[in-house]
Amino acid sequence: MDVENEDGFAEGTHARPILFLDRAIDGHLLAAALIEAGAVIKRHRDVFADDEDDSVWLSHVGRSGWFVVTRDARIRYNPLEIQALKAAKVGAFIFVPKNLTGIEIAKIIQQALPAIENAARTTTRPFVIKIYRDGTLTALDIK
């Protein structure tokens, strides 16, 4: 059984980053695919009310050291959301492809999981990294 440490990583045989699936991407197929791949996840629905204000859950995620996985592409264009993410010192992964089924999203993120976990270990927070259809990642400049 993995236990959380204060840096947002699960302690155990392999220290894995704790991925927080926000309400924009949280679904049973994705959660199951990530767990099957060995990821450690927290689901928005298990921690917060569905209508929880972004500033509240972002702050909690930041304090906990978890890494956000979202489909909310507005973050990249909204200065207030970027500021909230930066203030909470969150590392965020934004899934950018549109018009995909839950199964397709799950497969892509499962394929990208090693790169996501590596970026979580090696990138200083706060950060925003985009996940593309082919599973590649690209960091955004949020300075």
KOLNUPA-473644 format. One record per residue: residue number from 0; residue in one letter; x, y negated, z of N, C-alpha, C, CB in turn. Coordinates in Angstrom, 1 decimal. Glycine has a CB too. Layout:
// KOLNUPA-473644
- tordo,torlo,n.X,n.Y,n.Z,ca.X,ca.Y,ca.Z,c.X,c.Y,c.Z,cb.X,cb.Y,cb.Z
- NUM,A,X,Y,Z,X,Y,Z,X,Y,Z,X,Y,Z
...
//
This chain:
// KOLNUPA-473644
- tordo,torlo,n.X,n.Y,n.Z,ca.X,ca.Y,ca.Z,c.X,c.Y,c.Z,cb.X,cb.Y,cb.Z
- 0,M,0.9,1.2,0.0,0.0,0.0,0.0,0.9,-1.2,0.0,-1.0,0.0,1.2
- 1,D,0.6,-2.1,-0.9,1.4,-3.4,-1.0,0.8,-4.4,0.0,1.3,-3.9,-2.4
- 2,V,1.7,-5.2,0.6,1.4,-6.2,1.5,1.9,-7.5,0.9,2.0,-6.0,2.9
- 3,E,1.2,-8.6,1.1,1.6,-9.9,0.6,2.7,-10.5,1.5,0.4,-10.9,0.5
- 4,N,3.6,-11.2,0.8,4.5,-12.0,1.6,4.2,-13.5,1.3,6.0,-11.7,1.2
- 5,E,4.9,-14.4,1.9,4.6,-15.8,1.8,4.9,-16.4,0.4,5.2,-16.6,2.9
- 6,D,5.7,-15.7,-0.4,6.1,-16.3,-1.7,5.1,-15.9,-2.8,7.4,-15.8,-2.0
- 7,G,4.0,-15.2,-2.5,3.1,-14.8,-3.6,3.4,-13.5,-4.3,2.9,-15.9,-4.5
- 8,F,4.3,-12.7,-3.7,4.7,-11.5,-4.2,4.2,-10.4,-3.3,6.2,-11.4,-4.5
- 9,A,3.8,-9.2,-3.8,3.5,-8.1,-3.0,4.7,-7.4,-2.5,2.5,-7.1,-3.8
- 10,E,4.8,-7.0,-1.3,5.9,-6.3,-0.8,5.6,-4.8,-1.0,6.3,-6.6,0.7
- 11,G,6.6,-4.1,-1.2,6.4,-2.6,-1.5,7.6,-2.1,-2.3,5.1,-2.3,-2.1
- 12,T,7.4,-1.0,-3.0,8.4,-0.4,-3.8,8.9,-1.4,-4.8,7.9,0.8,-4.5
- 13,H,8.0,-2.1,-5.5,8.4,-3.1,-6.5,7.6,-4.4,-6.1,7.9,-2.7,-7.9
- 14,A,8.4,-5.5,-5.8,7.8,-6.8,-5.4,7.2,-7.3,-6.7,8.9,-7.7,-4.8
- 15,R,5.9,-7.3,-6.8,5.2,-7.8,-7.9,4.5,-9.1,-7.6,4.2,-6.8,-8.5
- 16,P,4.4,-10.1,-8.5,3.7,-11.3,-8.3,2.2,-11.0,-8.1,3.9,-12.3,-9.4
- 17,I,1.5,-11.8,-7.3,0.1,-11.6,-7.1,-0.6,-12.5,-8.1,-0.3,-11.9,-5.6
- 18,L,-1.4,-11.9,-9.0,-2.0,-12.6,-10.0,-3.5,-12.9,-9.6,-2.0,-11.8,-11.4
- 19,F,-3.8,-14.2,-9.6,-5.2,-14.6,-9.3,-6.0,-14.8,-10.5,-5.1,-15.9,-8.4
- 20,L,-7.0,-14.0,-10.7,-7.9,-14.2,-11.9,-8.9,-15.2,-11.6,-8.5,-12.8,-12.3
- 21,D,-8.9,-16.4,-12.2,-9.9,-17.4,-11.9,-11.2,-17.0,-12.6,-9.4,-18.8,-12.4
- 22,R,-12.2,-17.8,-12.3,-13.6,-17.4,-12.7,-13.7,-17.5,-14.2,-14.6,-18.3,-12.1
- 23,A,-12.8,-18.2,-14.9,-12.9,-18.3,-16.4,-12.5,-17.0,-17.1,-12.0,-19.5,-16.9
- 24,I,-11.7,-16.2,-16.4,-11.2,-14.9,-17.0,-11.6,-13.7,-16.2,-9.7,-15.0,-17.2
- 25,D,-12.0,-13.8,-15.0,-12.2,-12.7,-14.1,-13.3,-11.8,-14.7,-12.5,-13.2,-12.7
- 26,G,-13.0,-10.6,-15.0,-14.0,-9.6,-15.5,-13.5,-8.2,-15.1,-14.1,-9.7,-17.0
- 27,H,-14.4,-7.3,-15.0,-14.1,-6.0,-14.6,-13.1,-5.3,-15.5,-15.4,-5.1,-14.5
- 28,L,-13.2,-5.5,-16.8,-12.3,-4.8,-17.7,-10.9,-5.3,-17.5,-12.7,-5.0,-19.2
- 29,L,-10.7,-6.6,-17.4,-9.4,-7.1,-17.2,-8.8,-6.7,-15.8,-9.4,-8.6,-17.3
- 30,A,-9.6,-6.8,-14.8,-9.1,-6.3,-13.5,-8.7,-4.9,-13.5,-10.2,-6.6,-12.4
- 31,A,-9.5,-4.0,-14.1,-9.2,-2.6,-14.2,-7.9,-2.3,-15.0,-10.4,-1.8,-14.8
- 32,A,-7.8,-3.0,-16.1,-6.6,-2.8,-16.9,-5.3,-3.3,-16.2,-6.7,-3.6,-18.2
- 33,L,-5.4,-4.4,-15.5,-4.2,-4.9,-14.8,-3.9,-3.9,-13.6,-4.5,-6.3,-14.2
- 34,I,-4.9,-3.5,-12.9,-4.6,-2.5,-11.8,-4.0,-1.2,-12.3,-5.9,-2.2,-11.0
- 35,E,-4.6,-0.8,-13.5,-4.0,0.4,-14.1,-2.6,0.3,-14.5,-4.9,0.8,-15.4
- 36,A,-2.2,-0.9,-14.9,-0.8,-1.2,-15.3,0.1,-1.5,-14.1,-0.8,-2.4,-16.2
- 37,G,-0.5,-1.4,-12.9,0.3,-1.6,-11.7,0.4,-3.0,-11.1,1.7,-1.2,-11.9
- 38,A,-0.4,-4.0,-11.7,-0.4,-5.3,-11.3,-1.1,-5.5,-9.9,-1.1,-6.3,-12.3
- 39,V,-0.7,-6.5,-9.2,-1.4,-6.8,-7.9,-2.2,-8.1,-8.2,-0.3,-7.1,-6.8
- 40,I,-3.6,-7.9,-8.0,-4.4,-9.0,-8.4,-5.3,-9.5,-7.2,-5.3,-8.6,-9.5
- 41,K,-5.8,-10.7,-7.3,-6.8,-11.3,-6.5,-7.9,-11.8,-7.5,-6.3,-12.4,-5.5
- 42,R,-9.1,-11.6,-7.2,-10.2,-12.0,-8.1,-10.9,-13.2,-7.4,-11.2,-10.8,-8.4
- 43,H,-11.2,-14.2,-8.3,-11.9,-15.3,-7.8,-13.2,-14.9,-7.0,-12.3,-16.3,-9.0
- 44,R,-13.9,-14.0,-7.6,-15.2,-13.6,-7.0,-15.0,-13.0,-5.6,-15.9,-12.6,-7.9
- 45,D,-13.9,-12.4,-5.3,-13.6,-11.8,-4.0,-13.1,-12.8,-3.0,-12.6,-10.7,-4.2
- 46,V,-12.7,-14.0,-3.4,-12.1,-14.9,-2.4,-13.0,-16.2,-2.3,-10.7,-15.3,-2.9
- 47,F,-13.6,-16.6,-3.4,-14.3,-17.9,-3.4,-15.8,-17.7,-4.0,-13.6,-18.9,-4.2
- 48,A,-16.6,-18.7,-3.6,-17.9,-18.8,-4.3,-17.7,-19.1,-5.8,-18.8,-19.9,-3.6
- 49,D,-18.6,-18.7,-6.6,-18.4,-18.9,-8.0,-18.3,-20.3,-8.4,-19.6,-18.2,-8.8
- 50,D,-19.0,-21.2,-7.7,-19.0,-22.6,-8.0,-18.0,-23.4,-7.1,-20.4,-23.2,-7.8
- 51,E,-17.0,-22.7,-6.6,-16.0,-23.5,-5.7,-15.3,-24.5,-6.6,-15.0,-22.5,-5.1
- 52,D,-15.1,-25.7,-6.0,-14.4,-26.7,-6.7,-13.0,-26.3,-7.0,-14.4,-28.0,-5.8
- 53,D,-12.5,-26.7,-8.2,-11.2,-26.3,-8.6,-10.1,-26.8,-7.6,-10.9,-26.9,-10.0
- 54,S,-10.2,-28.0,-7.1,-9.2,-28.5,-6.2,-9.1,-27.6,-4.9,-9.5,-29.9,-5.8
- 55,V,-10.2,-27.0,-4.5,-10.2,-26.2,-3.3,-9.5,-24.9,-3.6,-11.7,-25.9,-2.8
- 56,W,-9.9,-24.2,-4.6,-9.2,-22.9,-4.9,-7.8,-23.0,-5.4,-10.0,-22.1,-5.9
- 57,L,-7.5,-24.1,-6.1,-6.1,-24.3,-6.5,-5.2,-24.6,-5.3,-6.0,-25.5,-7.5
- 58,S,-5.7,-25.3,-4.4,-4.9,-25.6,-3.2,-4.7,-24.3,-2.4,-5.7,-26.6,-2.3
- 59,H,-5.7,-23.5,-2.3,-5.5,-22.2,-1.6,-4.6,-21.3,-2.3,-6.9,-21.5,-1.4
- 60,V,-4.7,-21.2,-3.6,-3.8,-20.3,-4.4,-2.4,-20.8,-4.3,-4.3,-20.4,-5.9
- 61,G,-2.2,-22.2,-4.3,-0.8,-22.7,-4.2,-0.2,-22.4,-2.8,-0.9,-24.2,-4.4
- 62,R,-1.0,-22.6,-1.8,-0.5,-22.2,-0.4,-0.2,-20.8,-0.3,-1.6,-22.6,0.7
- 63,S,-1.0,-19.9,-0.9,-0.8,-18.5,-0.9,0.4,-18.0,-1.8,-2.0,-17.7,-1.3
- 64,G,0.8,-18.9,-2.7,1.9,-18.5,-3.6,1.5,-17.6,-4.8,3.0,-17.9,-2.9
- 65,W,0.1,-17.4,-5.0,-0.3,-16.6,-6.1,-0.1,-17.3,-7.4,-1.8,-16.3,-5.9
- 66,F,-0.3,-16.6,-8.5,-0.1,-17.1,-9.8,-1.5,-17.0,-10.5,1.0,-16.3,-10.6
- 67,V,-1.9,-18.1,-11.1,-3.2,-18.2,-11.7,-3.2,-17.6,-13.1,-3.7,-19.6,-11.8
- 68,V,-4.2,-16.8,-13.5,-4.4,-16.3,-14.9,-5.8,-16.9,-15.2,-4.3,-14.7,-15.0
- 69,T,-5.8,-17.6,-16.3,-7.1,-18.3,-16.7,-7.3,-18.4,-18.2,-7.1,-19.7,-16.1
- 70,R,-8.5,-18.6,-18.6,-8.8,-18.9,-20.0,-9.1,-20.4,-20.2,-9.9,-18.1,-20.6
- 71,D,-9.1,-21.1,-19.1,-9.5,-22.6,-19.0,-8.4,-23.4,-19.7,-9.7,-23.0,-17.6
- 72,A,-8.5,-23.5,-21.0,-7.5,-24.3,-21.8,-7.6,-25.8,-21.6,-7.7,-24.0,-23.3
- 73,R,-8.7,-26.2,-20.9,-8.8,-27.7,-20.7,-7.7,-28.2,-19.8,-10.1,-28.0,-20.0
- 74,I,-7.1,-27.3,-19.0,-6.0,-27.6,-18.1,-4.9,-28.4,-18.8,-5.4,-26.4,-17.3
- 75,R,-4.6,-27.9,-20.0,-3.5,-28.5,-20.8,-3.8,-29.9,-21.3,-3.2,-27.6,-22.0
- 76,Y,-5.1,-30.2,-21.3,-5.4,-31.5,-21.9,-6.0,-32.5,-20.8,-6.5,-31.4,-22.9
- 77,N,-6.2,-32.0,-19.6,-6.8,-32.9,-18.6,-5.8,-33.3,-17.6,-8.0,-32.1,-17.9
- 78,P,-5.4,-34.6,-17.6,-4.4,-35.0,-16.6,-4.7,-34.8,-15.2,-4.1,-36.5,-16.8
- 79,L,-6.0,-34.9,-14.8,-6.4,-34.6,-13.4,-6.2,-33.1,-13.0,-7.9,-35.0,-13.2
- 80,E,-6.5,-32.2,-14.0,-6.3,-30.8,-13.7,-4.8,-30.5,-13.6,-7.0,-29.9,-14.7
- 81,I,-4.0,-31.1,-14.5,-2.6,-30.9,-14.4,-2.0,-31.4,-13.1,-1.8,-31.6,-15.6
- 82,Q,-2.5,-32.6,-12.7,-2.1,-33.2,-11.4,-2.4,-32.3,-10.2,-2.7,-34.6,-11.2
- 83,A,-3.6,-31.7,-10.2,-4.1,-30.8,-9.2,-3.2,-29.6,-9.1,-5.5,-30.4,-9.3
- 84,L,-2.9,-29.0,-10.3,-2.0,-27.8,-10.4,-0.6,-28.2,-9.9,-2.0,-27.4,-11.9
- 85,K,-0.1,-29.3,-10.3,1.2,-29.7,-9.8,1.2,-29.9,-8.3,1.7,-31.0,-10.5
- 86,A,0.2,-30.6,-7.8,0.1,-30.9,-6.3,0.1,-29.6,-5.5,-1.1,-31.8,-6.0
- 87,A,-0.6,-28.6,-6.1,-0.7,-27.3,-5.4,0.5,-26.4,-5.6,-2.0,-26.6,-5.8
- 88,K,1.4,-26.9,-6.5,2.6,-26.1,-6.8,2.3,-24.7,-7.3,3.6,-26.0,-5.6
- 89,V,1.4,-24.7,-8.3,0.8,-23.4,-8.8,1.6,-23.0,-10.1,-0.7,-23.5,-9.1
- 90,G,1.8,-21.8,-10.3,2.3,-21.2,-11.6,1.0,-20.7,-12.3,3.4,-20.1,-11.4
- 91,A,0.8,-21.1,-13.5,-0.4,-20.8,-14.2,-0.1,-20.2,-15.5,-1.4,-21.9,-14.3
- 92,F,-0.9,-19.1,-15.9,-0.8,-18.5,-17.2,-2.1,-18.7,-17.9,-0.4,-17.0,-17.1
- 93,I,-2.1,-19.4,-19.0,-3.4,-19.7,-19.7,-3.5,-18.8,-21.0,-3.4,-21.2,-20.1
- 94,F,-4.5,-18.0,-21.0,-4.8,-17.2,-22.2,-5.5,-18.0,-23.2,-5.7,-15.9,-21.8
- 95,V,-4.8,-18.3,-24.3,-5.3,-19.2,-25.3,-6.1,-18.7,-26.5,-4.1,-20.0,-25.9
- 96,P,-6.0,-17.4,-26.8,-6.8,-17.0,-28.0,-8.3,-17.1,-27.6,-6.5,-15.5,-28.3
- 97,K,-9.1,-17.3,-28.7,-10.6,-17.5,-28.5,-11.3,-16.3,-29.2,-11.0,-18.9,-29.1
- 98,N,-12.5,-16.2,-28.9,-13.4,-15.3,-29.6,-13.0,-13.8,-29.6,-13.6,-15.7,-31.0
- 99,L,-12.5,-13.4,-28.4,-12.1,-12.0,-28.2,-13.0,-11.3,-27.2,-10.6,-11.9,-27.8
- 100,T,-13.2,-10.0,-27.4,-14.0,-9.2,-26.4,-13.2,-9.0,-25.1,-14.4,-7.9,-27.0
- 101,G,-13.8,-8.6,-24.1,-13.2,-8.3,-22.8,-12.1,-7.2,-23.0,-14.2,-7.9,-21.8
- 102,I,-12.4,-6.2,-23.8,-11.4,-5.2,-24.0,-10.2,-5.7,-24.7,-12.0,-4.0,-24.9
- 103,E,-10.4,-6.6,-25.7,-9.2,-7.2,-26.4,-8.4,-8.0,-25.5,-9.7,-8.0,-27.6
- 104,I,-9.0,-8.8,-24.7,-8.3,-9.7,-23.7,-7.5,-8.8,-22.7,-9.3,-10.6,-22.9
- 105,A,-8.1,-7.7,-22.2,-7.5,-6.8,-21.3,-6.2,-6.2,-21.9,-8.4,-5.8,-20.8
- 106,K,-6.4,-5.8,-23.1,-5.2,-5.1,-23.8,-4.1,-6.1,-24.0,-5.6,-4.6,-25.2
- 107,I,-4.4,-7.3,-24.4,-3.3,-8.3,-24.7,-2.6,-8.7,-23.4,-3.9,-9.6,-25.3
- 108,I,-3.4,-8.9,-22.3,-2.8,-9.3,-21.0,-2.0,-8.1,-20.4,-3.8,-9.8,-20.0
- 109,Q,-2.5,-6.9,-20.6,-1.8,-5.8,-20.1,-0.5,-5.6,-20.9,-2.7,-4.5,-20.3
- 110,Q,-0.5,-5.9,-22.2,0.7,-5.8,-23.0,1.7,-6.9,-22.5,0.4,-6.0,-24.5
- 111,A,1.2,-8.1,-22.2,2.0,-9.2,-21.8,2.5,-9.1,-20.3,1.3,-10.5,-22.0
- 112,L,2.0,-8.2,-19.6,2.2,-8.1,-18.1,3.7,-8.1,-17.8,1.6,-6.9,-17.5
- 113,P,4.6,-7.4,-18.4,6.0,-7.5,-18.0,6.6,-8.9,-18.2,6.8,-6.5,-18.9
- 114,A,6.2,-9.5,-19.3,6.7,-10.9,-19.5,6.1,-11.9,-18.5,6.4,-11.4,-20.9
- 115,I,4.8,-11.7,-18.2,4.2,-12.5,-17.1,4.9,-12.4,-15.8,2.7,-12.2,-17.0
- 116,E,5.1,-11.1,-15.4,5.8,-10.9,-14.1,7.2,-11.4,-14.1,5.8,-9.4,-13.8
- 117,N,7.9,-11.3,-15.2,9.2,-11.9,-15.3,9.2,-13.4,-15.2,9.9,-11.4,-16.6
- 118,A,8.3,-14.0,-15.9,8.2,-15.5,-15.8,7.8,-15.9,-14.4,7.1,-16.0,-16.8
- 119,A,7.0,-15.2,-13.7,6.6,-15.5,-12.4,7.8,-15.4,-11.4,5.5,-14.5,-11.9
- 120,R,8.7,-14.5,-11.7,9.9,-14.3,-10.8,10.9,-15.4,-11.2,10.5,-13.0,-11.0
- 121,T,11.0,-15.9,-12.4,12.1,-16.7,-12.8,11.8,-18.2,-13.1,12.7,-16.1,-14.0
- 122,T,10.6,-18.5,-13.1,10.2,-19.9,-13.4,9.8,-20.7,-12.2,9.0,-19.9,-14.4
- 123,T,10.4,-21.8,-12.0,10.1,-22.7,-10.8,8.7,-23.3,-10.9,11.2,-23.8,-10.7
- 124,R,8.0,-23.1,-9.9,6.6,-23.7,-9.8,6.7,-25.2,-9.5,5.7,-22.9,-8.8
- 125,P,5.8,-26.0,-10.0,4.6,-25.6,-10.8,5.0,-25.4,-12.2,3.5,-26.7,-10.7
- 126,F,4.2,-24.6,-12.9,4.4,-24.4,-14.3,3.1,-24.0,-15.0,5.4,-23.3,-14.6
- 127,V,3.0,-24.2,-16.3,1.9,-23.7,-17.1,2.5,-23.0,-18.3,0.9,-24.8,-17.6
- 128,I,2.1,-21.7,-18.5,2.6,-20.9,-19.6,1.5,-20.3,-20.3,3.6,-19.7,-19.0
- 129,K,1.5,-20.5,-21.6,0.4,-20.0,-22.5,0.7,-18.6,-22.9,0.3,-20.9,-23.8
- 130,I,-0.4,-17.8,-23.0,-0.3,-16.4,-23.4,-1.0,-16.3,-24.8,-1.0,-15.4,-22.4
- 131,Y,-0.3,-15.8,-25.8,-0.9,-15.7,-27.1,-1.4,-14.3,-27.5,0.2,-16.1,-28.2
- 132,R,-2.1,-14.2,-28.6,-2.8,-13.0,-29.1,-1.8,-11.9,-29.2,-3.4,-13.2,-30.4
- 133,D,-0.5,-12.1,-29.5,0.5,-11.1,-29.7,1.2,-10.8,-28.4,1.5,-11.5,-30.7
- 134,G,0.8,-11.4,-27.3,1.3,-11.1,-25.9,2.6,-12.0,-25.6,1.7,-9.7,-25.8
- 135,T,3.0,-12.8,-26.5,4.1,-13.7,-26.2,3.7,-14.9,-25.3,4.7,-14.2,-27.5
- 136,L,4.7,-15.4,-24.7,4.4,-16.5,-23.8,5.2,-17.8,-24.2,4.8,-16.1,-22.3
- 137,T,4.7,-18.9,-24.0,5.3,-20.2,-24.2,5.0,-21.2,-23.1,4.9,-20.8,-25.6
- 138,A,6.1,-21.7,-22.5,5.9,-22.7,-21.4,5.5,-24.1,-21.9,7.2,-22.8,-20.6
- 139,L,4.6,-24.7,-21.2,4.2,-26.1,-21.5,5.0,-27.0,-20.7,2.7,-26.3,-21.3
- 140,D,5.4,-28.2,-21.2,6.0,-29.2,-20.4,4.9,-30.0,-19.7,6.9,-30.2,-21.3
- 141,I,4.9,-29.9,-18.3,3.9,-30.6,-17.5,4.5,-31.7,-16.7,3.2,-29.6,-16.7
- 142,K,5.7,-32.1,-17.0,6.4,-33.1,-16.2,5.6,-34.4,-16.1,7.7,-33.4,-16.7
//
